[in-house]
Amino acid sequence: MDYEYKTRGVCSRRITFSVEDGKVRNVFFDGGCNGNGKGVAALVEGMDVDEAISRMRGIRCGMKATSCPDQLAQALEQTKA
């Protein structure tokens, strides 16, 4: 299933991704640090949703209360609701 998540508190504007058989697929960060977005996307490709959430939840970017990886974790949590 395909999802779109509007981010809050980070440079990227939105994250699009898919979840197939409990695995994270096709992550794309719209805006923000291009290399970091591509890196996070590559690292979580095929990862179990729960594993991705546990690895990224709570990561902060500098003084911000969140980060792009944390926003992806929040987006993935919403797919489970």
N, CA, C and O atoms as a Maestro MAE file, in Angstrom:
{
 s_m_m2io_version
 :::
 2.0.0
}

f_m_ct {
 s_m_title
 :::
 protein
 m_atom[324] {
  # First column is atom index #
  i_m_mmod_type
  r_m_x_coord
  r_m_y_coord
  r_m_z_coord
  i_m_residue_number
  s_m_chain_name
  s_m_pdb_residue_name
  s_m_pdb_atom_name
  i_m_atomic_number
  :::
  1 25 0.842 -1.169 0.000 1 A "MET " " N  " 7
  2 3 0.000 0.000 0.000 1 A "MET " " CA " 6
  3 2 0.897 1.245 0.000 1 A "MET " " C  " 6
  4 15 1.929 1.271 0.670 1 A "MET " " O  " 8
  5 25 0.501 2.264 -0.747 2 A "ASP " " N  " 7
  6 3 1.263 3.507 -0.851 2 A "ASP " " CA " 6
  7 2 0.756 4.530 0.159 2 A "ASP " " C  " 6
  8 15 -0.440 4.619 0.436 2 A "ASP " " O  " 8
  9 25 1.701 5.301 0.702 3 A "TYR " " N  " 7
  10 3 1.372 6.315 1.705 3 A "TYR " " CA " 6
  11 2 2.070 7.626 1.382 3 A "TYR " " C  " 6
  12 15 3.110 7.649 0.724 3 A "TYR " " O  " 8
  13 25 1.482 8.713 1.856 4 A "GLU " " N  " 7
  14 3 2.090 10.039 1.792 4 A "GLU " " CA " 6
  15 2 1.942 10.671 3.163 4 A "GLU " " C  " 6
  16 15 0.853 10.683 3.737 4 A "GLU " " O  " 8
  17 25 3.048 11.201 3.688 5 A "TYR " " N  " 7
  18 3 3.050 11.782 5.027 5 A "TYR " " CA " 6
  19 2 3.600 13.197 4.946 5 A "TYR " " C  " 6
  20 15 4.714 13.399 4.465 5 A "TYR " " O  " 8
  21 25 2.842 14.172 5.406 6 A "LYS " " N  " 7
  22 3 3.302 15.563 5.456 6 A "LYS " " CA " 6
  23 2 4.122 15.731 6.728 6 A "LYS " " C  " 6
  24 15 3.624 15.538 7.837 6 A "LYS " " O  " 8
  25 25 5.374 16.090 6.550 7 A "THR " " N  " 7
  26 3 6.282 16.204 7.685 7 A "THR " " CA " 6
  27 2 6.040 17.481 8.469 7 A "THR " " C  " 6
  28 15 5.438 18.431 7.969 7 A "THR " " O  " 8
  29 25 6.519 17.486 9.706 8 A "ARG " " N  " 7
  30 3 6.429 18.653 10.583 8 A "ARG " " CA " 6
  31 2 7.770 18.837 11.290 8 A "ARG " " C  " 6
  32 15 8.333 17.888 11.835 8 A "ARG " " O  " 8
  33 25 8.269 20.070 11.273 9 A "GLY " " N  " 7
  34 3 9.477 20.398 12.028 9 A "GLY " " CA " 6
  35 2 10.787 20.015 11.385 9 A "GLY " " C  " 6
  36 15 11.827 20.040 12.043 9 A "GLY " " O  " 8
  37 25 10.763 19.655 10.099 10 A "VAL " " N  " 7
  38 3 11.990 19.290 9.388 10 A "VAL " " CA " 6
  39 2 12.035 19.989 8.036 10 A "VAL " " C  " 6
  40 15 11.055 20.607 7.619 10 A "VAL " " O  " 8
  41 25 13.157 19.893 7.361 11 A "CYS " " N  " 7
  42 3 13.327 20.561 6.066 11 A "CYS " " CA " 6
  43 2 12.518 19.905 4.947 11 A "CYS " " C  " 6
  44 15 11.999 20.595 4.070 11 A "CYS " " O  " 8
  45 25 12.408 18.580 4.976 12 A "SER " " N  " 7
  46 3 11.625 17.925 3.927 12 A "SER " " CA " 6
  47 2 10.144 18.271 4.114 12 A "SER " " C  " 6
  48 15 9.679 18.505 5.230 12 A "SER " " O  " 8
  49 25 9.420 18.297 2.996 13 A "ARG " " N  " 7
  50 3 8.005 18.677 3.019 13 A "ARG " " CA " 6
  51 2 7.079 17.480 3.212 13 A "ARG " " C  " 6
  52 15 6.034 17.582 3.855 13 A "ARG " " O  " 8
  53 25 7.481 16.348 2.646 14 A "ARG " " N  " 7
  54 3 6.653 15.148 2.744 14 A "ARG " " CA " 6
  55 2 7.510 13.928 2.491 14 A "ARG " " C  " 6
  56 15 8.616 14.014 1.958 14 A "ARG " " O  " 8
  57 25 6.970 12.792 2.888 15 A "ILE " " N  " 7
  58 3 7.613 11.506 2.654 15 A "ILE " " CA " 6
  59 2 6.591 10.610 1.981 15 A "ILE " " C  " 6
  60 15 5.458 10.488 2.447 15 A "ILE " " O  " 8
  61 25 6.992 9.988 0.891 16 A "THR " " N  " 7
  62 3 6.138 8.974 0.277 16 A "THR " " CA " 6
  63 2 6.845 7.628 0.432 16 A "THR " " C  " 6
  64 15 8.073 7.544 0.400 16 A "THR " " O  " 8
  65 25 6.045 6.585 0.599 17 A "PHE " " N  " 7
  66 3 6.612 5.254 0.802 17 A "PHE " " CA " 6
  67 2 5.517 4.210 0.624 17 A "PHE " " C  " 6
  68 15 4.332 4.536 0.543 17 A "PHE " " O  " 8
  69 25 5.931 2.969 0.565 18 A "SER " " N  " 7
  70 3 5.001 1.844 0.490 18 A "SER " " CA " 6
  71 2 5.312 0.875 1.623 18 A "SER " " C  " 6
  72 15 6.430 0.830 2.136 18 A "SER " " O  " 8
  73 25 4.310 0.112 1.998 19 A "VAL " " N  " 7
  74 3 4.486 -0.999 2.926 19 A "VAL " " CA " 6
  75 2 3.909 -2.222 2.229 19 A "VAL " " C  " 6
  76 15 2.731 -2.255 1.873 19 A "VAL " " O  " 8
  77 25 4.756 -3.221 2.042 20 A "GLU " " N  " 7
  78 3 4.342 -4.465 1.389 20 A "GLU " " CA " 6
  79 2 4.748 -5.634 2.277 20 A "GLU " " C  " 6
  80 15 5.927 -5.809 2.584 20 A "GLU " " O  " 8
  81 25 3.784 -6.418 2.680 21 A "ASP " " N  " 7
  82 3 4.044 -7.585 3.536 21 A "ASP " " CA " 6
  83 2 4.843 -7.208 4.773 21 A "ASP " " C  " 6
  84 15 5.734 -7.949 5.188 21 A "ASP " " O  " 8
  85 25 4.528 -6.047 5.370 22 A "GLY " " N  " 7
  86 3 5.193 -5.619 6.585 22 A "GLY " " CA " 6
  87 2 6.582 -5.050 6.394 22 A "GLY " " C  " 6
  88 15 7.297 -4.808 7.365 22 A "GLY " " O  " 8
  89 25 6.969 -4.834 5.141 23 A "LYS " " N  " 7
  90 3 8.306 -4.309 4.818 23 A "LYS " " CA " 6
  91 2 8.198 -2.907 4.222 23 A "LYS " " C  " 6
  92 15 7.252 -2.599 3.497 23 A "LYS " " O  " 8
  93 25 9.179 -2.068 4.536 24 A "VAL " " N  " 7
  94 3 9.241 -0.700 4.025 24 A "VAL " " CA " 6
  95 2 9.783 -0.731 2.600 24 A "VAL " " C  " 6
  96 15 10.775 -1.404 2.321 24 A "VAL " " O  " 8
  97 25 9.130 -0.004 1.707 25 A "ARG " " N  " 7
  98 3 9.549 0.033 0.301 25 A "ARG " " CA " 6
  99 2 9.427 1.450 -0.240 25 A "ARG " " C  " 6
  100 15 8.599 2.233 0.226 25 A "ARG " " O  " 8
  101 25 10.254 1.773 -1.224 26 A "ASN " " N  " 7
  102 3 10.128 2.968 -2.064 26 A "ASN " " CA " 6
  103 2 10.022 4.285 -1.292 26 A "ASN " " C  " 6
  104 15 9.175 5.120 -1.608 26 A "ASN " " O  " 8
  105 25 10.872 4.476 -0.287 27 A "VAL " " N  " 7
  106 3 10.852 5.714 0.499 27 A "VAL " " CA " 6
  107 2 11.427 6.854 -0.335 27 A "VAL " " C  " 6
  108 15 12.463 6.705 -0.982 27 A "VAL " " O  " 8
  109 25 10.737 7.994 -0.309 28 A "PHE " " N  " 7
  110 3 11.208 9.206 -0.995 28 A "PHE " " CA " 6
  111 2 10.913 10.412 -0.118 28 A "PHE " " C  " 6
  112 15 9.774 10.635 0.292 28 A "PHE " " O  " 8
  113 25 11.960 11.191 0.164 29 A "PHE " " N  " 7
  114 3 11.818 12.439 0.910 29 A "PHE " " CA " 6
  115 2 11.746 13.575 -0.090 29 A "PHE " " C  " 6
  116 15 12.664 13.749 -0.891 29 A "PHE " " O  " 8
  117 25 10.679 14.350 -0.060 30 A "ASP " " N  " 7
  118 3 10.494 15.503 -0.935 30 A "ASP " " CA " 6
  119 2 11.065 16.730 -0.238 30 A "ASP " " C  " 6
  120 15 10.482 17.230 0.725 30 A "ASP " " O  " 8
  121 25 12.189 17.209 -0.716 31 A "GLY " " N  " 7
  122 3 12.869 18.344 -0.097 31 A "GLY " " CA " 6
  123 2 13.837 17.867 0.973 31 A "GLY " " C  " 6
  124 15 14.010 16.666 1.180 31 A "GLY " " O  " 8
  125 25 14.457 18.810 1.641 32 A "GLY " " N  " 7
  126 3 15.422 18.471 2.679 32 A "GLY " " CA " 6
  127 2 16.776 18.129 2.089 32 A "GLY " " C  " 6
  128 15 17.055 18.445 0.932 32 A "GLY " " O  " 8
  129 25 17.602 17.495 2.868 33 A "CYS " " N  " 7
  130 3 18.964 17.115 2.454 33 A "CYS " " CA " 6
  131 2 18.885 15.905 1.528 33 A "CYS " " C  " 6
  132 15 18.598 14.793 1.970 33 A "CYS " " O  " 8
  133 25 19.136 16.126 0.266 34 A "ASN " " N  " 7
  134 3 18.977 15.088 -0.753 34 A "ASN " " CA " 6
  135 2 19.755 13.821 -0.423 34 A "ASN " " C  " 6
  136 15 19.207 12.721 -0.486 34 A "ASN " " O  " 8
  137 25 21.022 13.969 -0.073 35 A "GLY " " N  " 7
  138 3 21.849 12.796 0.209 35 A "GLY " " CA " 6
  139 2 21.388 12.039 1.438 35 A "GLY " " C  " 6
  140 15 21.369 10.809 1.442 35 A "GLY " " O  " 8
  141 25 21.013 12.769 2.486 36 A "ASN " " N  " 7
  142 3 20.534 12.107 3.701 36 A "ASN " " CA " 6
  143 2 19.230 11.379 3.444 36 A "ASN " " C  " 6
  144 15 19.040 10.258 3.914 36 A "ASN " " O  " 8
  145 25 18.332 12.006 2.702 37 A "GLY " " N  " 7
  146 3 17.070 11.353 2.373 37 A "GLY " " CA " 6
  147 2 17.281 10.074 1.590 37 A "GLY " " C  " 6
  148 15 16.660 9.050 1.875 37 A "GLY " " O  " 8
  149 25 18.169 10.138 0.591 38 A "LYS " " N  " 7
  150 3 18.469 8.940 -0.203 38 A "LYS " " CA " 6
  151 2 19.138 7.868 0.650 38 A "LYS " " C  " 6
  152 15 18.881 6.676 0.478 38 A "LYS " " O  " 8
  153 25 20.003 8.302 1.577 39 A "GLY " " N  " 7
  154 3 20.682 7.346 2.449 39 A "GLY " " CA " 6
  155 2 19.714 6.625 3.365 39 A "GLY " " C  " 6
  156 15 19.770 5.401 3.490 39 A "GLY " " O  " 8
  157 25 18.832 7.367 4.001 40 A "VAL " " N  " 7
  158 3 17.834 6.752 4.887 40 A "VAL " " CA " 6
  159 2 16.953 5.808 4.081 40 A "VAL " " C  " 6
  160 15 16.662 4.694 4.517 40 A "VAL " " O  " 8
  161 25 16.529 6.261 2.902 41 A "ALA " " N  " 7
  162 3 15.673 5.428 2.047 41 A "ALA " " CA " 6
  163 2 16.356 4.110 1.694 41 A "ALA " " C  " 6
  164 15 15.732 3.049 1.736 41 A "ALA " " O  " 8
  165 25 17.636 4.182 1.348 42 A "ALA " " N  " 7
  166 3 18.371 2.966 0.982 42 A "ALA " " CA " 6
  167 2 18.533 2.029 2.177 42 A "ALA " " C  " 6
  168 15 18.443 0.810 2.033 42 A "ALA " " O  " 8
  169 25 18.772 2.600 3.347 43 A "LEU " " N  " 7
  170 3 18.985 1.778 4.536 43 A "LEU " " CA " 6
  171 2 17.728 1.049 4.997 43 A "LEU " " C  " 6
  172 15 17.813 -0.076 5.489 43 A "LEU " " O  " 8
  173 25 16.571 1.672 4.846 44 A "VAL " " N  " 7
  174 3 15.336 1.032 5.330 44 A "VAL " " CA " 6
  175 2 14.635 0.187 4.263 44 A "VAL " " C  " 6
  176 15 13.682 -0.524 4.582 44 A "VAL " " O  " 8
  177 25 15.079 0.246 3.021 45 A "GLU " " N  " 7
  178 3 14.444 -0.529 1.948 45 A "GLU " " CA " 6
  179 2 14.420 -2.012 2.317 45 A "GLU " " C  " 6
  180 15 15.465 -2.621 2.544 45 A "GLU " " O  " 8
  181 25 13.227 -2.579 2.373 46 A "GLY " " N  " 7
  182 3 13.053 -3.995 2.678 46 A "GLY " " CA " 6
  183 2 13.062 -4.322 4.164 46 A "GLY " " C  " 6
  184 15 12.892 -5.481 4.542 46 A "GLY " " O  " 8
  185 25 13.259 -3.310 5.015 47 A "MET " " N  " 7
  186 3 13.307 -3.535 6.466 47 A "MET " " CA " 6
  187 2 11.897 -3.733 7.011 47 A "MET " " C  " 6
  188 15 10.940 -3.133 6.520 47 A "MET " " O  " 8
  189 25 11.782 -4.564 8.012 48 A "ASP " " N  " 7
  190 3 10.518 -4.749 8.709 48 A "ASP " " CA " 6
  191 2 10.077 -3.412 9.303 48 A "ASP " " C  " 6
  192 15 10.894 -2.679 9.861 48 A "ASP " " O  " 8
  193 25 8.803 -3.099 9.187 49 A "VAL " " N  " 7
  194 3 8.270 -1.818 9.663 49 A "VAL " " CA " 6
  195 2 8.605 -1.589 11.130 49 A "VAL " " C  " 6
  196 15 9.054 -0.501 11.490 49 A "VAL " " O  " 8
  197 25 8.399 -2.581 11.980 50 A "ASP " " N  " 7
  198 3 8.669 -2.413 13.413 50 A "ASP " " CA " 6
  199 2 10.154 -2.162 13.673 50 A "ASP " " C  " 6
  200 15 10.499 -1.358 14.539 50 A "ASP " " O  " 8
  201 25 11.011 -2.820 12.956 51 A "GLU " " N  " 7
  202 3 12.456 -2.620 13.096 51 A "GLU " " CA " 6
  203 2 12.836 -1.205 12.684 51 A "GLU " " C  " 6
  204 15 13.614 -0.548 13.376 51 A "GLU " " O  " 8
  205 25 12.298 -0.729 11.570 52 A "ALA " " N  " 7
  206 3 12.584 0.626 11.105 52 A "ALA " " CA " 6
  207 2 12.125 1.653 12.135 52 A "ALA " " C  " 6
  208 15 12.847 2.609 12.421 52 A "ALA " " O  " 8
  209 25 10.944 1.466 12.687 53 A "ILE " " N  " 7
  210 3 10.423 2.383 13.699 53 A "ILE " " CA " 6
  211 2 11.351 2.408 14.906 53 A "ILE " " C  " 6
  212 15 11.717 3.482 15.385 53 A "ILE " " O  " 8
  213 25 11.735 1.238 15.399 54 A "SER " " N  " 7
  214 3 12.555 1.180 16.614 54 A "SER " " CA " 6
  215 2 13.943 1.789 16.394 54 A "SER " " C  " 6
  216 15 14.526 2.339 17.328 54 A "SER " " O  " 8
  217 25 14.471 1.700 15.185 55 A "ARG " " N  " 7
  218 3 15.791 2.268 14.903 55 A "ARG " " CA " 6
  219 2 15.757 3.782 14.724 55 A "ARG " " C  " 6
  220 15 16.727 4.461 15.061 55 A "ARG " " O  " 8
  221 25 14.656 4.322 14.200 56 A "MET " " N  " 7
  222 3 14.624 5.750 13.855 56 A "MET " " CA " 6
  223 2 13.859 6.626 14.833 56 A "MET " " C  " 6
  224 15 14.103 7.832 14.891 56 A "MET " " O  " 8
  225 25 12.944 6.057 15.600 57 A "ARG " " N  " 7
  226 3 12.093 6.852 16.494 57 A "ARG " " CA " 6
  227 2 12.952 7.599 17.499 57 A "ARG " " C  " 6
  228 15 13.807 7.011 18.162 57 A "ARG " " O  " 8
  229 25 12.718 8.896 17.605 58 A "GLY " " N  " 7
  230 3 13.400 9.713 18.601 58 A "GLY " " CA " 6
  231 2 14.697 10.358 18.148 58 A "GLY " " C  " 6
  232 15 15.288 11.136 18.896 58 A "GLY " " O  " 8
  233 25 15.154 10.050 16.933 59 A "ILE " " N  " 7
  234 3 16.368 10.703 16.425 59 A "ILE " " CA " 6
  235 2 16.069 12.182 16.234 59 A "ILE " " C  " 6
  236 15 15.028 12.557 15.694 59 A "ILE " " O  " 8
  237 25 16.991 13.007 16.682 60 A "ARG " " N  " 7
  238 3 16.821 14.461 16.567 60 A "ARG " " CA " 6
  239 2 17.820 15.018 15.563 60 A "ARG " " C  " 6
  240 15 18.875 14.428 15.327 60 A "ARG " " O  " 8
  241 25 17.483 16.146 14.983 61 A "CYS " " N  " 7
  242 3 18.360 16.856 14.047 61 A "CYS " " CA " 6
  243 2 18.790 18.155 14.722 61 A "CYS " " C  " 6
  244 15 18.012 19.107 14.789 61 A "CYS " " O  " 8
  245 25 20.005 18.198 15.216 62 A "GLY " " N  " 7
  246 3 20.487 19.391 15.907 62 A "GLY " " CA " 6
  247 2 19.612 19.702 17.107 62 A "GLY " " C  " 6
  248 15 19.375 18.846 17.959 62 A "GLY " " O  " 8
  249 25 19.135 20.935 17.162 63 A "MET " " N  " 7
  250 3 18.305 21.374 18.275 63 A "MET " " CA " 6
  251 2 16.813 21.099 18.040 63 A "MET " " C  " 6
  252 15 15.988 21.356 18.916 63 A "MET " " O  " 8
  253 25 16.476 20.584 16.869 64 A "LYS " " N  " 7
  254 3 15.076 20.285 16.570 64 A "LYS " " CA " 6
  255 2 14.608 19.094 17.407 64 A "LYS " " C  " 6
  256 15 15.407 18.239 17.789 64 A "LYS " " O  " 8
  257 25 13.335 19.053 17.678 65 A "ALA " " N  " 7
  258 3 12.766 17.960 18.463 65 A "ALA " " CA " 6
  259 2 12.547 16.702 17.640 65 A "ALA " " C  " 6
  260 15 12.155 15.667 18.180 65 A "ALA " " O  " 8
  261 25 12.796 16.782 16.339 66 A "THR " " N  " 7
  262 3 12.550 15.659 15.434 66 A "THR " " CA " 6
  263 2 13.623 15.666 14.341 66 A "THR " " C  " 6
  264 15 14.544 16.483 14.374 66 A "THR " " O  " 8
  265 25 13.501 14.771 13.397 67 A "SER " " N  " 7
  266 3 14.411 14.669 12.255 67 A "SER " " CA " 6
  267 2 13.666 13.970 11.129 67 A "SER " " C  " 6
  268 15 12.558 13.474 11.331 67 A "SER " " O  " 8
  269 25 14.259 13.926 9.959 68 A "CYS " " N  " 7
  270 3 13.614 13.194 8.865 68 A "CYS " " CA " 6
  271 2 13.463 11.706 9.192 68 A "CYS " " C  " 6
  272 15 12.401 11.146 8.919 68 A "CYS " " O  " 8
  273 25 14.474 11.036 9.765 69 A "PRO " " N  " 7
  274 3 14.258 9.638 10.149 69 A "PRO " " CA " 6
  275 2 13.144 9.480 11.191 69 A "PRO " " C  " 6
  276 15 12.353 8.541 11.110 69 A "PRO " " O  " 8
  277 25 13.078 10.391 12.164 70 A "ASP " " N  " 7
  278 3 12.021 10.343 13.162 70 A "ASP " " CA " 6
  279 2 10.662 10.558 12.515 70 A "ASP " " C  " 6
  280 15 9.687 9.907 12.890 70 A "ASP " " O  " 8
  281 25 10.589 11.464 11.550 71 A "GLN " " N  " 7
  282 3 9.324 11.697 10.843 71 A "GLN " " CA " 6
  283 2 8.906 10.446 10.074 71 A "GLN " " C  " 6
  284 15 7.721 10.118 10.028 71 A "GLN " " O  " 8
  285 25 9.867 9.745 9.469 72 A "LEU " " N  " 7
  286 3 9.537 8.495 8.781 72 A "LEU " " CA " 6
  287 2 9.027 7.468 9.783 72 A "LEU " " C  " 6
  288 15 8.068 6.752 9.495 72 A "LEU " " O  " 8
  289 25 9.648 7.385 10.951 73 A "ALA " " N  " 7
  290 3 9.172 6.456 11.987 73 A "ALA " " CA " 6
  291 2 7.732 6.795 12.373 73 A "ALA " " C  " 6
  292 15 6.900 5.899 12.517 73 A "ALA " " O  " 8
  293 25 7.438 8.079 12.541 74 A "GLN " " N  " 7
  294 3 6.071 8.479 12.893 74 A "GLN " " CA " 6
  295 2 5.101 8.115 11.779 74 A "GLN " " C  " 6
  296 15 3.986 7.663 12.042 74 A "GLN " " O  " 8
  297 25 5.527 8.312 10.535 75 A "ALA " " N  " 7
  298 3 4.680 7.963 9.395 75 A "ALA " " CA " 6
  299 2 4.408 6.456 9.368 75 A "ALA " " C  " 6
  300 15 3.281 6.028 9.121 75 A "ALA " " O  " 8
  301 25 5.439 5.664 9.622 76 A "LEU " " N  " 7
  302 3 5.268 4.209 9.641 76 A "LEU " " CA " 6
  303 2 4.356 3.765 10.778 76 A "LEU " " C  " 6
  304 15 3.574 2.828 10.622 76 A "LEU " " O  " 8
  305 25 4.457 4.440 11.922 77 A "GLU " " N  " 7
  306 3 3.558 4.114 13.033 77 A "GLU " " CA " 6
  307 2 2.099 4.321 12.647 77 A "GLU " " C  " 6
  308 15 1.230 3.554 13.061 77 A "GLU " " O  " 8
  309 25 1.832 5.349 11.862 78 A "GLN " " N  " 7
  310 3 0.455 5.607 11.452 78 A "GLN " " CA " 6
  311 2 -0.096 4.522 10.533 78 A "GLN " " C  " 6
  312 15 -1.311 4.336 10.468 78 A "GLN " " O  " 8
  313 25 0.762 3.811 9.831 79 A "THR " " N  " 7
  314 3 0.285 2.741 8.962 79 A "THR " " CA " 6
  315 2 -0.226 1.556 9.782 79 A "THR " " C  " 6
  316 15 -0.977 0.721 9.277 79 A "THR " " O  " 8
  317 25 0.181 1.490 11.032 80 A "LYS " " N  " 7
  318 3 -0.200 0.371 11.902 80 A "LYS " " CA " 6
  319 2 -1.489 0.652 12.654 80 A "LYS " " C  " 6
  320 15 -2.073 -0.253 13.250 80 A "LYS " " O  " 8
  321 25 -1.943 1.919 12.628 81 A "ALA " " N  " 7
  322 3 -3.149 2.300 13.404 81 A "ALA " " CA " 6
  323 2 -4.419 1.796 12.742 81 A "ALA " " C  " 6
  324 15 -5.515 2.024 13.255 81 A "ALA " " O  " 8
  :::
 }
 m_bond[323] {
  # First column is bond index #
  i_m_from
  i_m_to
  i_m_order
  :::
  1 1 2 1
  2 2 3 1
  3 3 4 2
  4 3 5 1
  5 5 6 1
  6 6 7 1
  7 7 8 2
  8 7 9 1
  9 9 10 1
  10 10 11 1
  11 11 12 2
  12 11 13 1
  13 13 14 1
  14 14 15 1
  15 15 16 2
  16 15 17 1
  17 17 18 1
  18 18 19 1
  19 19 20 2
  20 19 21 1
  21 21 22 1
  22 22 23 1
  23 23 24 2
  24 23 25 1
  25 25 26 1
  26 26 27 1
  27 27 28 2
  28 27 29 1
  29 29 30 1
  30 30 31 1
  31 31 32 2
  32 31 33 1
  33 33 34 1
  34 34 35 1
  35 35 36 2
  36 35 37 1
  37 37 38 1
  38 38 39 1
  39 39 40 2
  40 39 41 1
  41 41 42 1
  42 42 43 1
  43 43 44 2
  44 43 45 1
  45 45 46 1
  46 46 47 1
  47 47 48 2
  48 47 49 1
  49 49 50 1
  50 50 51 1
  51 51 52 2
  52 51 53 1
  53 53 54 1
  54 54 55 1
  55 55 56 2
  56 55 57 1
  57 57 58 1
  58 58 59 1
  59 59 60 2
  60 59 61 1
  61 61 62 1
  62 62 63 1
  63 63 64 2
  64 63 65 1
  65 65 66 1
  66 66 67 1
  67 67 68 2
  68 67 69 1
  69 69 70 1
  70 70 71 1
  71 71 72 2
  72 71 73 1
  73 73 74 1
  74 74 75 1
  75 75 76 2
  76 75 77 1
  77 77 78 1
  78 78 79 1
  79 79 80 2
  80 79 81 1
  81 81 82 1
  82 82 83 1
  83 83 84 2
  84 83 85 1
  85 85 86 1
  86 86 87 1
  87 87 88 2
  88 87 89 1
  89 89 90 1
  90 90 91 1
  91 91 92 2
  92 91 93 1
  93 93 94 1
  94 94 95 1
  95 95 96 2
  96 95 97 1
  97 97 98 1
  98 98 99 1
  99 99 100 2
  100 99 101 1
  101 101 102 1
  102 102 103 1
  103 103 104 2
  104 103 105 1
  105 105 106 1
  106 106 107 1
  107 107 108 2
  108 107 109 1
  109 109 110 1
  110 110 111 1
  111 111 112 2
  112 111 113 1
  113 113 114 1
  114 114 115 1
  115 115 116 2
  116 115 117 1
  117 117 118 1
  118 118 119 1
  119 119 120 2
  120 119 121 1
  121 121 122 1
  122 122 123 1
  123 123 124 2
  124 123 125 1
  125 125 126 1
  126 126 127 1
  127 127 128 2
  128 127 129 1
  129 129 130 1
  130 130 131 1
  131 131 132 2
  132 131 133 1
  133 133 134 1
  134 134 135 1
  135 135 136 2
  136 135 137 1
  137 137 138 1
  138 138 139 1
  139 139 140 2
  140 139 141 1
  141 141 142 1
  142 142 143 1
  143 143 144 2
  144 143 145 1
  145 145 146 1
  146 146 147 1
  147 147 148 2
  148 147 149 1
  149 149 150 1
  150 150 151 1
  151 151 152 2
  152 151 153 1
  153 153 154 1
  154 154 155 1
  155 155 156 2
  156 155 157 1
  157 157 158 1
  158 158 159 1
  159 159 160 2
  160 159 161 1
  161 161 162 1
  162 162 163 1
  163 163 164 2
  164 163 165 1
  165 165 166 1
  166 166 167 1
  167 167 168 2
  168 167 169 1
  169 169 170 1
  170 170 171 1
  171 171 172 2
  172 171 173 1
  173 173 174 1
  174 174 175 1
  175 175 176 2
  176 175 177 1
  177 177 178 1
  178 178 179 1
  179 179 180 2
  180 179 181 1
  181 181 182 1
  182 182 183 1
  183 183 184 2
  184 183 185 1
  185 185 186 1
  186 186 187 1
  187 187 188 2
  188 187 189 1
  189 189 190 1
  190 190 191 1
  191 191 192 2
  192 191 193 1
  193 193 194 1
  194 194 195 1
  195 195 196 2
  196 195 197 1
  197 197 198 1
  198 198 199 1
  199 199 200 2
  200 199 201 1
  201 201 202 1
  202 202 203 1
  203 203 204 2
  204 203 205 1
  205 205 206 1
  206 206 207 1
  207 207 208 2
  208 207 209 1
  209 209 210 1
  210 210 211 1
  211 211 212 2
  212 211 213 1
  213 213 214 1
  214 214 215 1
  215 215 216 2
  216 215 217 1
  217 217 218 1
  218 218 219 1
  219 219 220 2
  220 219 221 1
  221 221 222 1
  222 222 223 1
  223 223 224 2
  224 223 225 1
  225 225 226 1
  226 226 227 1
  227 227 228 2
  228 227 229 1
  229 229 230 1
  230 230 231 1
  231 231 232 2
  232 231 233 1
  233 233 234 1
  234 234 235 1
  235 235 236 2
  236 235 237 1
  237 237 238 1
  238 238 239 1
  239 239 240 2
  240 239 241 1
  241 241 242 1
  242 242 243 1
  243 243 244 2
  244 243 245 1
  245 245 246 1
  246 246 247 1
  247 247 248 2
  248 247 249 1
  249 249 250 1
  250 250 251 1
  251 251 252 2
  252 251 253 1
  253 253 254 1
  254 254 255 1
  255 255 256 2
  256 255 257 1
  257 257 258 1
  258 258 259 1
  259 259 260 2
  260 259 261 1
  261 261 262 1
  262 262 263 1
  263 263 264 2
  264 263 265 1
  265 265 266 1
  266 266 267 1
  267 267 268 2
  268 267 269 1
  269 269 270 1
  270 270 271 1
  271 271 272 2
  272 271 273 1
  273 273 274 1
  274 274 275 1
  275 275 276 2
  276 275 277 1
  277 277 278 1
  278 278 279 1
  279 279 280 2
  280 279 281 1
  281 281 282 1
  282 282 283 1
  283 283 284 2
  284 283 285 1
  285 285 286 1
  286 286 287 1
  287 287 288 2
  288 287 289 1
  289 289 290 1
  290 290 291 1
  291 291 292 2
  292 291 293 1
  293 293 294 1
  294 294 295 1
  295 295 296 2
  296 295 297 1
  297 297 298 1
  298 298 299 1
  299 299 300 2
  300 299 301 1
  301 301 302 1
  302 302 303 1
  303 303 304 2
  304 303 305 1
  305 305 306 1
  306 306 307 1
  307 307 308 2
  308 307 309 1
  309 309 310 1
  310 310 311 1
  311 311 312 2
  312 311 313 1
  313 313 314 1
  314 314 315 1
  315 315 316 2
  316 315 317 1
  317 317 318 1
  318 318 319 1
  319 319 320 2
  320 319 321 1
  321 321 322 1
  322 322 323 1
  323 323 324 2
  :::
 }
}
